[in-house]
Amino acid sequence: MRPAIVYHSRQGHNKALAMSLSEEFQGRGIDAVMIRIVARTGTGMVKSLVRAILCRAARLEQQPDLQEYNPVIVCSPIWAGHLTPEFLGFVKGLRAVEGKQFYSLHCCFGDTAGALGRASELLQQKGVEVLGTGYITTSDLLERAKLPVFVKGVVDVCIDRSDQVT
Ligand SMILES: Cc1cc2nc3c(=O)[nH]c(=O)nc-3n(C[C@H](O)[C@H](O)[C@H](O)COP(=O)(O)O)c2cc1C
């Protein structure tokens, strides 16, 4: 099956992470699809931050149809130690994903305050297998040498654990 890389990115770091993952898959002859998730109603940073702190899920412009894809890698920021409303909205809207494999990744400052565990918990509640969670700091992302190592590790896990990745 084809991997999907779902990303939420306001300032571009998580998009860059998603693109780098896509390139790593491509280098191994695997054509992953990239899917951007966007809230239906755009809000400013302060309002979005408050909603993240209150654990409010955003309504998305479109909930991705993941039927044809596996594994699914989700890239999103951490705000004030919380998952973003877009991430929460995406997970809330997941349907018929039991048995699929997910990886939750976050490009952030490195202060995750339990958000990774929360992401894993929310995904597991949807009946998916969580291959892993992880983060890369924005400075490591921008320091070119570290990003490929991080991305290679994630793609290695995806390929090793998903026997049907094509
Ligand atoms: C308002 C705000 C709060 C943030 N809070 C955290 C935080 O608690 N922990 C952390 O590690 N990073 C935090 N960050 C950093 C973002 O997660 C980081 O800049 C991320 O790469 C942004 O992703 P994007 O460029 O894809 O939008 C925060 C950033 C903003 C703007």
The ligand as a Tripos MOL2 file, in Angstrom:
@<TRIPOS>MOLECULE
LIG
   31    33     1     0     0
SMALL
NO_CHARGES

@<TRIPOS>ATOM
      1 C1          2.5550   30.0830   20.0780 C.3       1 LIG1
      2 C2          3.5540   28.9880   19.9790 C.ar      1 LIG1
      3 C3          3.7360   28.0970   21.0140 C.ar      1 LIG1
      4 C4          4.6600   27.0730   20.9320 C.ar      1 LIG1
      5 N1          4.7970   26.2040   21.9670 N.ar      1 LIG1
      6 C5          5.6960   25.1890   21.8660 C.ar      1 LIG1
      7 C6          5.8420   24.2310   22.9180 C.ar      1 LIG1
      8 O1          5.1780   24.2570   23.9490 O.2       1 LIG1
      9 N2          6.7590   23.2580   22.7700 N.ar      1 LIG1
     10 C7          7.5500   23.1720   21.6690 C.ar      1 LIG1
     11 O2          8.3630   22.2740   21.6190 O.2       1 LIG1
     12 N3          7.4220   24.0350   20.6420 N.ar      1 LIG1
     13 C8          6.5250   25.0460   20.7240 C.ar      1 LIG1
     14 N4          6.3820   25.9300   19.6920 N.ar      1 LIG1
     15 C9          7.2210   25.7780   18.5000 C.3       1 LIG1
     16 C10         6.4940   25.1510   17.3220 C.3       1 LIG1
     17 O3          6.0350   23.8450   17.6440 O.3       1 LIG1
     18 C11         7.4800   25.0910   16.1710 C.3       1 LIG1
     19 O4          7.8770   26.3960   15.8130 O.3       1 LIG1
     20 C12         6.9440   24.3510   14.9570 C.3       1 LIG1
     21 O5          8.0050   23.9300   14.1700 O.3       1 LIG1
     22 C13         6.0230   25.1780   14.1190 C.3       1 LIG1
     23 O6          5.5470   24.3450   13.0880 O.3       1 LIG1
     24 P1          5.1750   24.9080   11.6530 P.3       1 LIG1
     25 O7          6.3350   25.7430   11.1870 O.co2     1 LIG1
     26 O8          5.0100   23.6890   10.8280 O.co2     1 LIG1
     27 O9          3.9320   25.6930   11.7970 O.co2     1 LIG1
     28 C14         5.4490   26.9530   19.7670 C.ar      1 LIG1
     29 C15         5.2780   27.8560   18.7160 C.ar      1 LIG1
     30 C16         4.3410   28.8450   18.8000 C.ar      1 LIG1
     31 C17         4.1740   29.8060   17.6480 C.3       1 LIG1
@<TRIPOS>BOND
     1     1     2 1
     2     2     3 ar
     3     2    30 ar
     4     3     4 ar
     5     4     5 ar
     6     4    28 ar
     7     5     6 ar
     8     6     7 ar
     9     6    13 1
    10     7     8 2
    11     7     9 ar
    12     9    10 ar
    13    10    11 2
    14    10    12 ar
    15    12    13 ar
    16    13    14 ar
    17    14    15 1
    18    14    28 ar
    19    15    16 1
    20    16    17 1
    21    16    18 1
    22    18    19 1
    23    18    20 1
    24    20    21 1
    25    20    22 1
    26    22    23 1
    27    23    24 1
    28    24    25 2
    29    24    26 1
    30    24    27 1
    31    28    29 ar
    32    29    30 ar
    33    30    31 1
@<TRIPOS>SUBSTRUCTURE
     1 LIG1         1 GROUP 0 **** ****
